[in-house]
């Protein structure tokens, strides 16, 4: 198998991919050049770290006939099986093995995403480097003494660095109108989904297990007409708690495609993209200042107004998403079918009153305290000083009520107080002088 055949692209919801020029795809941030230099040098993402442990003999991946390296790989990467979500559209490069009867399984934690197809040639992985963003890999499903992860060298980025990923290498969740054979009806359009997306636009081409009252989504059902694919009857797919009537669930690690896991995945992929964008933009602004400072014989520490504006603009984008501005408001309670909700929330950290940013609401919104848990991630901690300091300052202004602008009106006084108190205890260095 050649790398070119394999890496048409890792997608959390993979689409038919065409070759695009670097300028058209990477126009927002030229990340293959200095100072980003994406694709060059050593990475410190979890998959790269695992490869080192395999090479040294510290970790050995076990192989089984049913799932290949999948169970052992999830354990090694600390990715919970309860995070399993299932996509059945023919949109991966392994599309011949994917159908509504044989959906593709995805698993994730805060930093790593794993894709598995029944009898697939490879396992697909996307792993987060705190400096470079998302790194894409495959793992051959043939048994080996020391398995090797093969890093993508460009094919994946042709689809996974666009306006849908904030112009940086990243993941995304998409929804489409799909026929009974698993074929997306592209002419009907697609939706890139995150925590702001209307419920009715989510999860076309996915299986969804869980309850959500009178709200309706696009999962579990199919377009009936090629002439009018958007005329979708969402009712049969609503509030499905047992997927066994739709396909053979015994072939998977769990029988679920949990609705809460899907909602978290939607938020997380775009949050990570905003973190990567903030890092890229701040580094690019500083790099440009360095060139101009040398040319104009200014002090090397001089920061231009242009650089300050760039940092503020990208910092505000990150802050708005982090605080769930424009989040879709649930009109009915949501509940999953697996252990995901409990396992995810149990990871903490928690303050002295037992509160955590990972606590769910699921009555009116996703989280009880609407500030992204990825504020604890290495990607946030390793943001360039200029943008991390800017975001922390603006966050404090919002939480202390110094910024009462309309865009943050969704945060009540009690919301702001609780988030501030939680962060004061669980991330005490955030506002350190």
VMD Tcl script that draws the C-alpha trace (Angstrom):
set ca {
  {0.00 0.00 0.00}
  {1.39 3.41 -0.89}
  {1.12 6.47 1.27}
  {-0.59 8.33 -1.56}
  {-3.36 5.75 -1.72}
  {-3.77 5.68 2.03}
  {-3.67 9.38 2.85}
  {-6.36 10.91 0.76}
  {-7.07 12.41 4.13}
  {-8.10 11.68 7.69}
  {-11.53 13.10 8.34}
  {-13.69 12.97 11.40}
  {-16.34 12.93 8.72}
  {-14.38 12.22 5.55}
  {-15.40 13.74 2.24}
  {-14.60 13.15 -1.39}
  {-11.34 15.04 -1.71}
  {-9.83 16.79 -4.71}
  {-6.32 18.16 -5.10}
  {-6.23 21.84 -4.20}
  {-3.37 24.28 -4.53}
  {-1.52 25.41 -1.44}
  {-2.57 28.98 -1.98}
  {-6.29 28.19 -2.22}
  {-6.35 25.86 0.79}
  {-3.75 27.44 3.02}
  {-4.49 31.07 2.24}
  {-5.40 32.05 5.80}
  {-2.08 30.99 7.34}
  {0.94 29.87 5.31}
  {1.91 27.26 7.84}
  {4.43 25.35 5.73}
  {6.77 28.36 5.88}
  {8.56 30.06 8.74}
  {7.77 30.56 11.53}
  {5.27 27.67 11.63}
  {7.09 25.12 9.44}
  {4.29 22.59 9.73}
  {5.46 19.14 8.72}
  {9.09 19.75 9.63}
  {10.92 18.68 12.71}
  {10.03 16.51 15.66}
  {6.51 16.54 17.09}
  {5.42 15.91 20.67}
  {1.87 14.71 20.07}
  {0.61 11.57 21.88}
  {1.01 9.31 18.82}
  {4.64 10.38 18.32}
  {5.25 9.77 22.02}
  {3.67 6.32 21.77}
  {5.88 5.44 18.79}
  {8.93 6.18 20.91}
  {7.66 3.86 23.64}
  {6.98 1.10 21.10}
  {10.45 1.49 19.59}
  {12.10 1.30 23.04}
  {10.08 -1.74 24.05}
  {8.31 0.09 26.86}
  {4.92 -0.52 25.17}
  {3.83 -3.44 23.06}
  {0.61 -3.27 21.03}
  {-1.44 -6.43 21.04}
  {-3.21 -7.66 17.92}
  {-6.52 -9.50 17.70}
  {-8.26 -11.01 14.71}
  {-11.52 -9.06 15.12}
  {-10.30 -5.50 15.61}
  {-6.59 -5.63 14.81}
  {-4.64 -3.17 16.96}
  {-7.68 -1.10 17.93}
  {-8.33 -2.20 21.55}
  {-4.65 -2.17 22.48}
  {-4.10 1.16 20.75}
  {-6.97 2.82 22.61}
  {-5.55 1.59 25.93}
  {-2.06 2.83 25.06}
  {-3.39 6.27 24.12}
  {-5.85 6.39 27.04}
  {-8.80 6.83 24.68}
  {-12.04 5.50 26.22}
  {-14.18 3.03 24.29}
  {-17.21 4.92 25.62}
  {-16.32 7.79 23.28}
  {-17.32 5.63 20.29}
  {-19.38 7.38 17.63}
  {-20.34 5.84 14.30}
  {-20.48 7.32 10.81}
  {-22.00 5.30 8.00}
  {-21.60 7.46 4.90}
  {-19.25 6.39 2.10}
  {-16.87 9.26 2.64}
  {-13.59 7.75 3.82}
  {-10.79 6.54 1.52}
  {-11.84 3.09 2.79}
  {-15.34 3.79 1.46}
  {-15.75 0.35 -0.08}
  {-15.73 -1.12 3.41}
  {-18.15 1.47 4.84}
  {-21.94 1.36 4.58}
  {-24.99 1.77 6.82}
  {-24.54 -1.90 7.73}
  {-20.80 -1.46 8.40}
  {-20.29 2.03 9.86}
  {-16.91 3.53 10.64}
  {-16.09 3.91 14.34}
  {-14.38 6.96 15.84}
  {-12.90 7.24 19.33}
  {-11.36 10.27 21.04}
  {-9.97 11.89 24.14}
  {-8.86 15.51 24.59}
  {-5.83 15.15 22.32}
  {-6.21 12.08 20.09}
  {-8.75 10.73 17.58}
  {-8.83 7.15 16.26}
  {-10.80 5.90 13.24}
  {-11.50 2.20 12.63}
  {-13.29 0.39 9.79}
  {-14.32 -3.28 9.80}
  {-11.62 -5.25 7.94}
  {-9.93 -1.97 7.09}
  {-6.39 -1.78 5.79}
  {-5.34 0.85 8.33}
  {-6.36 2.63 11.49}
  {-6.50 6.40 11.03}
  {-5.30 8.78 13.73}
  {-5.29 12.51 14.34}
  {-3.17 13.67 17.27}
  {-2.61 17.11 18.77}
  {0.82 18.66 18.98}
  {0.58 21.77 21.23}
  {2.88 23.76 18.91}
  {1.93 22.47 15.44}
  {-1.73 21.55 15.85}
  {-3.25 18.37 14.45}
  {-0.89 15.71 13.07}
  {-2.29 12.91 10.90}
  {-1.19 9.26 10.88}
  {-2.12 5.77 9.76}
  {-1.30 2.44 11.37}
  {-1.23 -0.65 9.17}
  {-3.62 -3.35 10.37}
  {-1.23 -6.20 9.53}
  {0.41 -7.74 12.59}
  {4.00 -6.57 13.15}
  {6.60 -6.94 15.87}
  {6.92 -3.15 16.29}
  {4.07 -1.39 14.51}
  {4.86 1.99 12.97}
  {2.63 5.04 12.64}
  {3.03 6.64 9.21}
  {2.70 10.41 9.24}
  {0.81 12.15 6.46}
  {3.04 14.42 4.38}
  {0.49 16.64 2.71}
  {-2.42 14.77 1.14}
  {-4.60 15.12 4.22}
  {-4.09 18.85 4.48}
  {-5.72 19.37 1.09}
  {-9.04 18.82 2.85}
  {-8.16 19.46 6.47}
  {-6.86 23.01 6.28}
  {-9.69 25.18 5.02}
  {-12.17 27.75 6.24}
  {-14.03 24.85 7.88}
  {-11.03 24.24 10.16}
  {-10.20 27.95 10.65}
  {-7.52 27.67 7.96}
  {-5.21 25.43 10.01}
  {-4.59 21.65 10.06}
  {-7.53 20.41 12.06}
  {-10.59 18.24 12.47}
  {-14.21 18.89 11.74}
  {-17.61 17.26 12.03}
  {-19.90 17.46 9.03}
  {-23.48 16.48 8.32}
  {-24.99 15.52 4.97}
  {-28.09 14.10 3.35}
  {-27.22 10.44 2.76}
  {-29.07 7.74 0.82}
  {-29.70 4.16 1.97}
  {-26.48 3.00 0.35}
  {-24.47 5.46 2.40}
  {-23.81 7.85 -0.48}
  {-23.92 11.56 0.43}
  {-26.12 13.68 -1.82}
  {-23.62 16.50 -2.26}
  {-25.94 18.58 -4.38}
  {-28.15 19.13 -1.35}
  {-25.32 20.80 0.55}
  {-23.59 19.88 3.79}
  {-23.23 21.37 7.27}
  {-20.06 21.85 9.29}
  {-21.27 21.44 12.86}
  {-20.10 22.65 16.26}
  {-21.80 23.74 19.50}
  {-23.55 26.61 17.70}
  {-25.25 24.44 15.08}
  {-29.03 24.01 15.11}
  {-29.93 20.54 16.29}
  {-31.86 19.83 13.10}
  {-28.69 20.23 10.98}
  {-26.57 17.75 12.92}
  {-25.41 14.20 12.23}
  {-26.60 13.42 8.74}
  {-24.66 10.27 7.84}
  {-24.12 9.31 11.49}
  {-25.76 6.93 13.90}
  {-26.96 8.59 17.10}
  {-27.99 6.82 20.32}
  {-29.70 8.80 23.05}
  {-32.77 10.83 23.91}
  {-33.45 14.49 23.10}
  {-37.17 15.06 23.55}
  {-38.93 16.95 20.74}
  {-35.71 18.14 19.10}
  {-34.86 16.40 15.83}
  {-31.57 15.72 14.06}
  {-30.50 14.12 10.76}
  {-28.98 10.95 12.23}
  {-30.24 7.38 11.85}
  {-32.31 8.18 8.73}
  {-31.76 8.36 4.98}
  {-32.82 10.50 2.05}
  {-35.58 8.81 0.08}
  {-35.28 10.71 -3.19}
  {-32.27 11.74 -5.27}
  {-34.40 14.48 -6.78}
  {-35.32 15.88 -3.37}
  {-32.77 14.59 -0.83}
  {-33.48 17.44 1.59}
  {-37.00 16.12 2.11}
  {-35.85 14.09 5.08}
  {-38.16 12.37 7.54}
  {-36.28 12.86 10.81}
  {-38.92 11.23 13.01}
  {-37.81 7.56 12.75}
  {-34.28 8.55 13.81}
  {-35.31 10.44 16.92}
  {-34.69 9.22 20.50}
  {-33.14 5.93 19.39}
  {-31.58 4.13 22.35}
  {-30.89 0.75 20.71}
  {-28.95 0.71 17.43}
  {-29.08 -3.07 17.03}
  {-32.11 -2.86 14.73}
  {-30.10 -0.72 12.28}
  {-26.89 -2.80 11.99}
  {-24.92 -5.54 13.75}
  {-23.58 -3.76 16.85}
  {-21.73 -6.88 18.05}
  {-18.83 -6.11 15.70}
  {-17.96 -2.95 17.63}
  {-16.35 -2.31 21.00}
  {-19.63 -0.89 22.30}
  {-23.21 -0.85 20.93}
  {-23.40 2.97 21.14}
  {-22.93 6.12 19.09}
  {-23.60 8.36 22.06}
  {-25.32 11.70 21.43}
  {-23.40 13.40 24.25}
  {-20.08 12.14 22.87}
  {-21.05 13.58 19.49}
  {-21.86 16.96 21.02}
  {-18.54 17.05 22.88}
  {-16.67 16.03 19.72}
  {-18.29 18.89 17.79}
  {-17.22 21.43 20.38}
  {-13.74 20.02 20.86}
  {-12.62 19.83 17.24}
  {-13.33 23.49 16.54}
  {-11.99 24.62 19.93}
  {-8.68 22.95 19.12}
  {-8.71 24.60 15.69}
  {-9.09 28.03 17.33}
  {-6.20 27.23 19.67}
  {-4.00 26.27 16.72}
  {-5.04 29.40 14.83}
  {-4.21 31.61 17.82}
  {-0.76 30.02 18.07}
  {-0.06 30.37 14.36}
  {-1.25 33.97 14.17}
  {0.69 35.15 17.22}
  {3.88 33.48 16.02}
  {3.45 34.87 12.52}
  {2.89 38.40 13.87}
  {6.02 38.18 16.03}
  {8.02 36.77 13.11}
  {6.97 39.66 10.88}
  {7.88 42.15 13.61}
  {11.30 40.53 13.89}
  {11.97 41.03 10.20}
  {10.77 44.63 10.25}
  {12.62 45.46 13.46}
  {15.87 44.31 11.92}
  {15.21 46.18 8.68}
  {14.27 49.41 10.46}
  {16.92 49.05 13.18}
  {14.31 48.99 15.93}
  {14.85 47.19 19.25}
  {14.25 43.44 18.86}
  {11.59 43.61 21.59}
  {9.52 46.23 19.74}
  {5.89 45.14 19.14}
  {4.07 46.89 16.32}
  {0.47 48.03 16.40}
  {-0.20 45.62 13.55}
  {1.03 42.69 15.64}
  {-1.07 43.83 18.59}
  {-4.16 44.01 16.39}
  {-3.52 40.53 14.99}
  {-3.13 39.07 18.47}
  {-6.26 40.84 19.71}
  {-8.34 39.70 16.73}
  {-7.41 36.04 17.01}
  {-7.56 36.18 20.81}
  {-11.12 37.48 20.69}
  {-12.12 34.68 18.29}
  {-10.68 32.12 20.69}
  {-12.34 33.74 23.70}
  {-15.79 33.84 22.11}
  {-15.66 30.18 21.17}
  {-14.18 29.20 24.55}
  {-17.10 30.90 26.31}
  {-19.72 29.32 24.05}
  {-20.94 32.55 22.44}
  {-23.82 31.68 20.06}
  {-24.21 28.17 21.53}
  {-27.42 26.47 20.38}
  {-29.89 26.45 23.24}
  {-31.41 23.05 23.91}
  {-35.19 23.05 24.14}
  {-35.39 19.56 25.66}
  {-33.04 17.52 27.86}
  {-30.40 15.33 26.20}
  {-29.15 11.99 27.54}
  {-26.70 9.49 26.09}
  {-26.80 5.71 26.23}
  {-23.24 4.86 27.25}
  {-20.91 5.58 30.16}
  {-19.38 8.51 28.28}
  {-21.15 11.28 30.23}
  {-19.99 9.97 33.61}
  {-16.48 9.03 32.45}
  {-15.86 12.36 30.76}
  {-17.04 14.41 33.74}
  {-15.02 12.32 36.20}
  {-11.72 13.49 34.70}
  {-11.95 16.86 36.48}
  {-10.09 18.81 37.75}
  {-12.48 19.99 40.47}
  {-12.46 22.87 42.89}
  {-13.02 22.64 46.66}
  {-16.79 22.71 46.07}
  {-16.62 19.76 43.67}
  {-17.24 21.84 40.53}
  {-15.58 21.16 37.18}
  {-15.65 22.66 33.68}
  {-16.35 19.10 32.52}
  {-19.69 18.99 34.34}
  {-22.61 18.67 31.95}
  {-25.87 20.58 31.92}
  {-27.70 18.88 29.00}
  {-30.94 20.63 29.89}
  {-30.48 23.99 28.15}
  {-26.85 23.79 27.02}
  {-23.94 21.39 26.79}
  {-21.95 22.26 29.93}
  {-23.04 23.51 33.32}
  {-20.20 26.04 33.41}
  {-19.73 27.29 29.83}
  {-15.98 27.72 29.55}
  {-14.12 25.12 27.48}
  {-12.27 22.41 29.40}
  {-9.49 22.70 26.79}
  {-8.26 25.70 28.76}
  {-6.36 23.00 30.70}
  {-4.81 21.54 27.54}
  {-1.14 21.73 26.53}
  {-2.31 23.62 23.44}
  {-3.58 26.46 25.64}
  {-0.65 26.39 28.05}
  {1.86 26.60 25.18}
  {0.22 29.47 23.35}
  {2.69 32.28 22.67}
  {2.86 34.63 25.65}
  {1.26 37.55 23.81}
  {-1.97 35.76 22.91}
  {-2.21 33.65 26.08}
  {-1.85 36.79 28.21}
  {-4.39 38.64 26.07}
  {-6.98 35.85 26.29}
  {-6.46 35.45 30.04}
  {-6.92 39.19 30.59}
  {-10.05 39.37 28.47}
  {-11.44 36.24 30.14}
  {-10.97 37.82 33.54}
  {-12.71 41.02 32.38}
  {-15.73 39.02 31.24}
  {-15.91 36.83 34.32}
  {-15.58 39.75 36.75}
  {-18.30 41.68 34.95}
  {-15.97 44.38 33.65}
  {-17.05 43.47 30.13}
  {-20.85 43.42 29.94}
  {-21.08 43.52 26.15}
  {-24.03 41.85 24.46}
  {-22.03 38.96 23.01}
  {-21.44 37.61 26.53}
  {-24.98 38.18 27.73}
  {-25.61 34.41 27.73}
  {-23.38 34.21 30.81}
  {-25.34 34.99 33.94}
  {-23.70 36.57 36.96}
  {-23.71 33.19 38.69}
  {-22.13 31.56 35.60}
  {-19.31 34.08 35.59}
  {-18.70 33.79 39.31}
  {-18.63 29.99 39.24}
  {-16.26 29.82 36.25}
  {-13.94 32.38 37.83}
  {-13.87 30.53 41.15}
  {-13.25 27.17 39.46}
  {-10.34 28.57 37.44}
  {-8.88 30.37 40.46}
  {-8.52 27.01 42.22}
  {-7.88 24.61 39.34}
  {-5.67 26.81 37.14}
  {-4.05 29.23 39.58}
  {-1.30 30.26 37.13}
  {-3.81 31.61 34.60}
  {-3.76 35.13 36.00}
  {-0.38 35.01 37.68}
  {1.45 38.33 37.49}
}
mol new
graphics top color blue
foreach p $ca { graphics top sphere $p radius 0.5 }
foreach p [lrange $ca 0 end-1] q [lrange $ca 1 end] { graphics top cylinder $p $q radius 0.2 }
display resetview
